[in-house]
Amino acid sequence: MEYIAKNGRITTKEYVKLNSASLRTARRDLTELTKKKIIQFTGAAKTGYYALCDGTVNGTVNKDNIY
C-alpha cells in the first residue's frame, strides 16, 4: 500500500520484485485487494497497473480489510 500511495501505481512485475513473491502469488494478492475495493486495475491485461481506489485516503486503509 505504501508503494502505491507513494508512486501512484504498481504493476504485477513490480509487486513480484518488491515482495520476492512468485507471479502466481502476486496475482492472487492483487486480485484479492481488487475484490476488496482497496485497489483498482487500469489498462490492458499485459500492460496495466493497479492504483488505489478513490475512497482510499492518502494510501491509508483499514488493515482489517486487507487480510
Biopython code that builds the backbone (N, CA, C, O; Angstrom):
import numpy as np
from Bio.PDB.StructureBuilder import StructureBuilder

atoms = [
    (1, "MET", "N", (0.813, -1.190, 0.000)),
    (1, "MET", "CA", (0.000, 0.000, 0.000)),
    (1, "MET", "C", (0.862, 1.262, 0.000)),
    (1, "MET", "O", (0.570, 2.222, -0.714)),
    (2, "GLU", "N", (1.911, 1.252, 0.796)),
    (2, "GLU", "CA", (2.766, 2.435, 0.862)),
    (2, "GLU", "C", (3.397, 2.730, -0.492)),
    (2, "GLU", "O", (3.505, 3.888, -0.898)),
    (3, "TYR", "N", (3.814, 1.673, -1.188)),
    (3, "TYR", "CA", (4.422, 1.850, -2.504)),
    (3, "TYR", "C", (3.430, 2.485, -3.473)),
    (3, "TYR", "O", (3.776, 3.398, -4.223)),
    (4, "ILE", "N", (2.201, 1.995, -3.450)),
    (4, "ILE", "CA", (1.181, 2.535, -4.357)),
    (4, "ILE", "C", (0.866, 3.980, -3.992)),
    (4, "ILE", "O", (0.720, 4.826, -4.875)),
    (5, "ALA", "N", (0.760, 4.267, -2.702)),
    (5, "ALA", "CA", (0.465, 5.632, -2.267)),
    (5, "ALA", "C", (1.592, 6.586, -2.683)),
    (5, "ALA", "O", (1.340, 7.718, -3.093)),
    (6, "LYS", "N", (2.823, 6.115, -2.571)),
    (6, "LYS", "CA", (3.972, 6.961, -2.902)),
    (6, "LYS", "C", (4.140, 7.143, -4.406)),
    (6, "LYS", "O", (4.418, 8.246, -4.876)),
    (7, "ASN", "N", (3.970, 6.051, -5.165)),
    (7, "ASN", "CA", (4.239, 6.075, -6.600)),
    (7, "ASN", "C", (2.991, 6.207, -7.472)),
    (7, "ASN", "O", (3.092, 6.424, -8.679)),
    (8, "GLY", "N", (1.832, 6.078, -6.865)),
    (8, "GLY", "CA", (0.589, 6.250, -7.613)),
    (8, "GLY", "C", (0.076, 4.985, -8.272)),
    (8, "GLY", "O", (-1.101, 4.902, -8.625)),
    (9, "ARG", "N", (0.950, 3.992, -8.442)),
    (9, "ARG", "CA", (0.550, 2.755, -9.103)),
    (9, "ARG", "C", (1.593, 1.679, -8.869)),
    (9, "ARG", "O", (2.701, 1.947, -8.405)),
    (10, "ILE", "N", (1.208, 0.447, -9.204)),
    (10, "ILE", "CA", (2.134, -0.674, -9.149)),
    (10, "ILE", "C", (1.731, -1.683, -10.218)),
    (10, "ILE", "O", (0.545, -1.899, -10.463)),
    (11, "THR", "N", (2.717, -2.291, -10.845)),
    (11, "THR", "CA", (2.444, -3.353, -11.803)),
    (11, "THR", "C", (2.659, -4.697, -11.112)),
    (11, "THR", "O", (3.241, -4.765, -10.029)),
    (12, "THR", "N", (2.194, -5.735, -11.735)),
    (12, "THR", "CA", (2.391, -7.070, -11.171)),
    (12, "THR", "C", (3.882, -7.385, -11.074)),
    (12, "THR", "O", (4.326, -7.957, -10.078)),
    (13, "LYS", "N", (4.647, -7.025, -12.079)),
    (13, "LYS", "CA", (6.097, -7.267, -12.056)),
    (13, "LYS", "C", (6.769, -6.529, -10.902)),
    (13, "LYS", "O", (7.657, -7.077, -10.249)),
    (14, "GLU", "N", (6.353, -5.295, -10.650)),
    (14, "GLU", "CA", (6.915, -4.539, -9.528)),
    (14, "GLU", "C", (6.571, -5.215, -8.202)),
    (14, "GLU", "O", (7.411, -5.298, -7.306)),
    (15, "TYR", "N", (5.342, -5.695, -8.081)),
    (15, "TYR", "CA", (4.911, -6.379, -6.867)),
    (15, "TYR", "C", (5.770, -7.619, -6.620)),
    (15, "TYR", "O", (6.200, -7.872, -5.495)),
    (16, "VAL", "N", (6.013, -8.383, -7.673)),
    (16, "VAL", "CA", (6.841, -9.591, -7.568)),
    (16, "VAL", "C", (8.226, -9.232, -7.039)),
    (16, "VAL", "O", (8.733, -9.878, -6.122)),
    (17, "LYS", "N", (8.826, -8.212, -7.613)),
    (17, "LYS", "CA", (10.177, -7.806, -7.231)),
    (17, "LYS", "C", (10.225, -7.265, -5.797)),
    (17, "LYS", "O", (11.115, -7.629, -5.028)),
    (18, "LEU", "N", (9.287, -6.411, -5.441)),
    (18, "LEU", "CA", (9.280, -5.799, -4.109)),
    (18, "LEU", "C", (9.024, -6.799, -2.992)),
    (18, "LEU", "O", (9.543, -6.644, -1.886)),
    (19, "ASN", "N", (8.227, -7.821, -3.274)),
    (19, "ASN", "CA", (7.825, -8.762, -2.234)),
    (19, "ASN", "C", (8.484, -10.135, -2.355)),
    (19, "ASN", "O", (8.155, -11.053, -1.603)),
    (20, "SER", "N", (9.398, -10.272, -3.285)),
    (20, "SER", "CA", (10.051, -11.570, -3.528)),
    (20, "SER", "C", (9.007, -12.684, -3.612)),
    (20, "SER", "O", (9.159, -13.754, -3.022)),
    (21, "ALA", "N", (7.961, -12.401, -4.351)),
    (21, "ALA", "CA", (6.839, -13.335, -4.494)),
    (21, "ALA", "C", (6.858, -13.953, -5.887)),
    (21, "ALA", "O", (7.470, -13.418, -6.812)),
    (22, "SER", "N", (6.186, -15.072, -6.017)),
    (22, "SER", "CA", (6.020, -15.659, -7.341)),
    (22, "SER", "C", (4.972, -14.849, -8.096)),
    (22, "SER", "O", (4.206, -14.090, -7.502)),
    (23, "LEU", "N", (4.955, -15.022, -9.398)),
    (23, "LEU", "CA", (3.965, -14.325, -10.214)),
    (23, "LEU", "C", (2.555, -14.731, -9.812)),
    (23, "LEU", "O", (1.657, -13.890, -9.758)),
    (24, "ARG", "N", (2.357, -16.006, -9.532)),
    (24, "ARG", "CA", (1.033, -16.502, -9.128)),
    (24, "ARG", "C", (0.586, -15.866, -7.814)),
    (24, "ARG", "O", (-0.571, -15.466, -7.680)),
    (25, "THR", "N", (1.490, -15.772, -6.853)),
    (25, "THR", "CA", (1.156, -15.164, -5.561)),
    (25, "THR", "C", (0.841, -13.683, -5.733)),
    (25, "THR", "O", (-0.098, -13.171, -5.124)),
    (26, "ALA", "N", (1.617, -12.999, -6.555)),
    (26, "ALA", "CA", (1.373, -11.579, -6.804)),
    (26, "ALA", "C", (-0.013, -11.364, -7.394)),
    (26, "ALA", "O", (-0.756, -10.490, -6.949)),
    (27, "ARG", "N", (-0.354, -12.158, -8.387)),
    (27, "ARG", "CA", (-1.678, -12.020, -8.997)),
    (27, "ARG", "C", (-2.790, -12.305, -8.002)),
    (27, "ARG", "O", (-3.805, -11.609, -7.978)),
    (28, "ARG", "N", (-2.595, -13.332, -7.180)),
    (28, "ARG", "CA", (-3.602, -13.675, -6.174)),
    (28, "ARG", "C", (-3.768, -12.542, -5.162)),
    (28, "ARG", "O", (-4.892, -12.165, -4.833)),
    (29, "ASP", "N", (-2.653, -11.996, -4.668)),
    (29, "ASP", "CA", (-2.712, -10.901, -3.699)),
    (29, "ASP", "C", (-3.373, -9.661, -4.287)),
    (29, "ASP", "O", (-4.238, -9.053, -3.656)),
    (30, "LEU", "N", (-2.968, -9.292, -5.488)),
    (30, "LEU", "CA", (-3.525, -8.096, -6.121)),
    (30, "LEU", "C", (-5.002, -8.272, -6.466)),
    (30, "LEU", "O", (-5.782, -7.326, -6.355)),
    (31, "THR", "N", (-5.384, -9.465, -6.877)),
    (31, "THR", "CA", (-6.789, -9.751, -7.152)),
    (31, "THR", "C", (-7.625, -9.636, -5.885)),
    (31, "THR", "O", (-8.731, -9.096, -5.913)),
    (32, "GLU", "N", (-7.104, -10.137, -4.784)),
    (32, "GLU", "CA", (-7.818, -10.055, -3.502)),
    (32, "GLU", "C", (-8.026, -8.598, -3.085)),
    (32, "GLU", "O", (-9.111, -8.233, -2.634)),
    (33, "LEU", "N", (-7.002, -7.774, -3.233)),
    (33, "LEU", "CA", (-7.129, -6.352, -2.895)),
    (33, "LEU", "C", (-8.108, -5.648, -3.831)),
    (33, "LEU", "O", (-8.803, -4.718, -3.424)),
    (34, "THR", "N", (-8.159, -6.091, -5.074)),
    (34, "THR", "CA", (-9.113, -5.528, -6.031)),
    (34, "THR", "C", (-10.539, -5.897, -5.644)),
    (34, "THR", "O", (-11.434, -5.053, -5.697)),
    (35, "LYS", "N", (-10.754, -7.138, -5.258)),
    (35, "LYS", "CA", (-12.092, -7.582, -4.845)),
    (35, "LYS", "C", (-12.576, -6.821, -3.616)),
    (35, "LYS", "O", (-13.771, -6.565, -3.471)),
    (36, "LYS", "N", (-11.643, -6.457, -2.725)),
    (36, "LYS", "CA", (-11.997, -5.710, -1.511)),
    (36, "LYS", "C", (-12.112, -4.211, -1.775)),
    (36, "LYS", "O", (-12.345, -3.422, -0.859)),
    (37, "LYS", "N", (-11.943, -3.825, -3.056)),
    (37, "LYS", "CA", (-12.065, -2.434, -3.495)),
    (37, "LYS", "C", (-11.057, -1.507, -2.819)),
    (37, "LYS", "O", (-11.345, -0.337, -2.567)),
    (38, "ILE", "N", (-9.886, -2.039, -2.534)),
    (38, "ILE", "CA", (-8.797, -1.240, -1.989)),
    (38, "ILE", "C", (-7.966, -0.664, -3.131)),
    (38, "ILE", "O", (-7.530, 0.486, -3.083)),
    (39, "ILE", "N", (-7.757, -1.489, -4.161)),
    (39, "ILE", "CA", (-7.070, -1.035, -5.362)),
    (39, "ILE", "C", (-7.935, -1.351, -6.570)),
    (39, "ILE", "O", (-8.875, -2.141, -6.482)),
    (40, "GLN", "N", (-7.610, -0.729, -7.700)),
    (40, "GLN", "CA", (-8.340, -0.990, -8.940)),
    (40, "GLN", "C", (-7.335, -1.183, -10.073)),
    (40, "GLN", "O", (-6.261, -0.582, -10.075)),
    (41, "PHE", "N", (-7.693, -2.018, -11.021)),
    (41, "PHE", "CA", (-6.833, -2.289, -12.169)),
    (41, "PHE", "C", (-7.215, -1.381, -13.317)),
    (41, "PHE", "O", (-8.395, -1.170, -13.599)),
    (42, "THR", "N", (-6.197, -0.843, -13.976)),
    (42, "THR", "CA", (-6.415, 0.034, -15.115)),
    (42, "THR", "C", (-5.544, -0.434, -16.273)),
    (42, "THR", "O", (-4.369, -0.746, -16.086)),
    (43, "GLY", "N", (-6.117, -0.480, -17.461)),
    (43, "GLY", "CA", (-5.339, -0.802, -18.650)),
    (43, "GLY", "C", (-5.554, -2.211, -19.147)),
    (43, "GLY", "O", (-6.439, -2.929, -18.685)),
    (44, "ALA", "N", (-4.719, -2.592, -20.106)),
    (44, "ALA", "CA", (-4.784, -3.914, -20.715)),
    (44, "ALA", "C", (-4.148, -4.943, -19.788)),
    (44, "ALA", "O", (-3.346, -4.599, -18.920)),
    (45, "ALA", "N", (-4.508, -6.190, -19.980)),
    (45, "ALA", "CA", (-4.021, -7.258, -19.110)),
    (45, "ALA", "C", (-2.492, -7.316, -19.053)),
    (45, "ALA", "O", (-1.922, -7.575, -17.994)),
    (46, "LYS", "N", (-1.846, -7.081, -20.157)),
    (46, "LYS", "CA", (-0.390, -7.201, -20.195)),
    (46, "LYS", "C", (0.337, -5.932, -19.755)),
    (46, "LYS", "O", (1.430, -6.011, -19.195)),
    (47, "THR", "N", (-0.244, -4.789, -19.995)),
    (47, "THR", "CA", (0.455, -3.527, -19.719)),
    (47, "THR", "C", (-0.210, -2.684, -18.642)),
    (47, "THR", "O", (0.204, -1.548, -18.409)),
    (48, "GLY", "N", (-1.224, -3.214, -17.987)),
    (48, "GLY", "CA", (-1.969, -2.439, -16.999)),
    (48, "GLY", "C", (-1.249, -2.301, -15.667)),
    (48, "GLY", "O", (-0.148, -2.817, -15.475)),
    (49, "TYR", "N", (-1.898, -1.592, -14.753)),
    (49, "TYR", "CA", (-1.334, -1.346, -13.431)),
    (49, "TYR", "C", (-2.457, -1.247, -12.412)),
    (49, "TYR", "O", (-3.629, -1.121, -12.770)),
    (50, "TYR", "N", (-2.092, -1.305, -11.153)),
    (50, "TYR", "CA", (-3.030, -1.179, -10.051)),
    (50, "TYR", "C", (-2.799, 0.153, -9.359)),
    (50, "TYR", "O", (-1.660, 0.588, -9.192)),
    (51, "ALA", "N", (-3.888, 0.795, -8.958)),
    (51, "ALA", "CA", (-3.825, 2.064, -8.234)),
    (51, "ALA", "C", (-4.847, 2.011, -7.105)),
    (51, "ALA", "O", (-5.778, 1.206, -7.136)),
    (52, "LEU", "N", (-4.670, 2.864, -6.121)),
    (52, "LEU", "CA", (-5.611, 2.913, -5.013)),
    (52, "LEU", "C", (-6.973, 3.379, -5.506)),
    (52, "LEU", "O", (-7.060, 4.229, -6.393)),
    (53, "CYS", "N", (-8.021, 2.833, -4.942)),
    (53, "CYS", "CA", (-9.376, 3.269, -5.272)),
    (53, "CYS", "C", (-9.590, 4.679, -4.758)),
    (53, "CYS", "O", (-8.893, 5.132, -3.850)),
    (54, "ASP", "N", (-10.541, 5.357, -5.334)),
    (54, "ASP", "CA", (-10.815, 6.747, -4.969)),
    (54, "ASP", "C", (-11.169, 6.931, -3.505)),
    (54, "ASP", "O", (-10.879, 7.984, -2.937)),
    (55, "GLY", "N", (-11.784, 5.946, -2.881)),
    (55, "GLY", "CA", (-12.197, 6.064, -1.490)),
    (55, "GLY", "C", (-11.064, 5.921, -0.486)),
    (55, "GLY", "O", (-11.275, 6.110, 0.712)),
    (56, "THR", "N", (-9.873, 5.592, -0.953)),
    (56, "THR", "CA", (-8.732, 5.419, -0.067)),
    (56, "THR", "C", (-8.069, 6.767, 0.138)),
    (56, "THR", "O", (-7.781, 7.469, -0.832)),
    (57, "VAL", "N", (-7.825, 7.136, 1.383)),
    (57, "VAL", "CA", (-7.274, 8.445, 1.698)),
    (57, "VAL", "C", (-5.776, 8.332, 1.953)),
    (57, "VAL", "O", (-5.351, 7.659, 2.892)),
    (58, "ASN", "N", (-4.981, 8.987, 1.121)),
    (58, "ASN", "CA", (-3.532, 9.014, 1.272)),
    (58, "ASN", "C", (-2.916, 7.639, 1.487)),
    (58, "ASN", "O", (-1.937, 7.496, 2.220)),
    (59, "GLY", "N", (-3.481, 6.651, 0.859)),
    (59, "GLY", "CA", (-2.914, 5.311, 0.959)),
    (59, "GLY", "C", (-3.228, 4.580, 2.240)),
    (59, "GLY", "O", (-2.727, 3.478, 2.460)),
    (60, "THR", "N", (-4.054, 5.173, 3.098)),
    (60, "THR", "CA", (-4.398, 4.503, 4.353)),
    (60, "THR", "C", (-5.719, 3.775, 4.185)),
    (60, "THR", "O", (-6.693, 4.318, 3.664)),
    (61, "VAL", "N", (-5.724, 2.544, 4.635)),
    (61, "VAL", "CA", (-6.924, 1.731, 4.594)),
    (61, "VAL", "C", (-7.046, 1.022, 5.926)),
    (61, "VAL", "O", (-6.076, 0.905, 6.674)),
    (62, "ASN", "N", (-8.220, 0.563, 6.209)),
    (62, "ASN", "CA", (-8.431, -0.218, 7.405)),
    (62, "ASN", "C", (-7.730, -1.563, 7.218)),
    (62, "ASN", "O", (-8.108, -2.336, 6.338)),
    (63, "LYS", "N", (-6.721, -1.848, 8.026)),
    (63, "LYS", "CA", (-5.930, -3.072, 7.852)),
    (63, "LYS", "C", (-6.766, -4.325, 8.007)),
    (63, "LYS", "O", (-6.371, -5.384, 7.520)),
    (64, "ASP", "N", (-7.918, -4.240, 8.675)),
    (64, "ASP", "CA", (-8.800, -5.399, 8.805)),
    (64, "ASP", "C", (-9.341, -5.837, 7.453)),
    (64, "ASP", "O", (-9.699, -7.001, 7.273)),
    (65, "ASN", "N", (-9.402, -4.914, 6.504)),
    (65, "ASN", "CA", (-9.925, -5.231, 5.182)),
    (65, "ASN", "C", (-8.897, -5.888, 4.275)),
    (65, "ASN", "O", (-9.258, -6.481, 3.258)),
    (66, "ILE", "N", (-7.620, -5.789, 4.631)),
    (66, "ILE", "CA", (-6.559, -6.296, 3.766)),
    (66, "ILE", "C", (-6.426, -7.802, 3.873)),
    (66, "ILE", "O", (-6.252, -8.471, 2.855)),
    (67, "TYR", "N", (-6.502, -8.348, 5.055)),
    (67, "TYR", "CA", (-6.228, -9.776, 5.242)),
    (67, "TYR", "C", (-7.451, -10.523, 5.554)),
    (67, "TYR", "O", (-7.401, -11.738, 5.742)),
]
sb = StructureBuilder()
sb.init_structure("model")
sb.init_model(0)
sb.init_chain("A")
sb.init_seg("    ")
for serial, (resi, resn, name, xyz) in enumerate(atoms, 1):
    if name == "N":
        sb.init_residue(resn, " ", resi, " ")
    sb.init_atom(name, np.array(xyz, "f"), 0.0, 1.0, " ", f" {name:<3s}", serial, name[0])
structure = sb.get_structure()
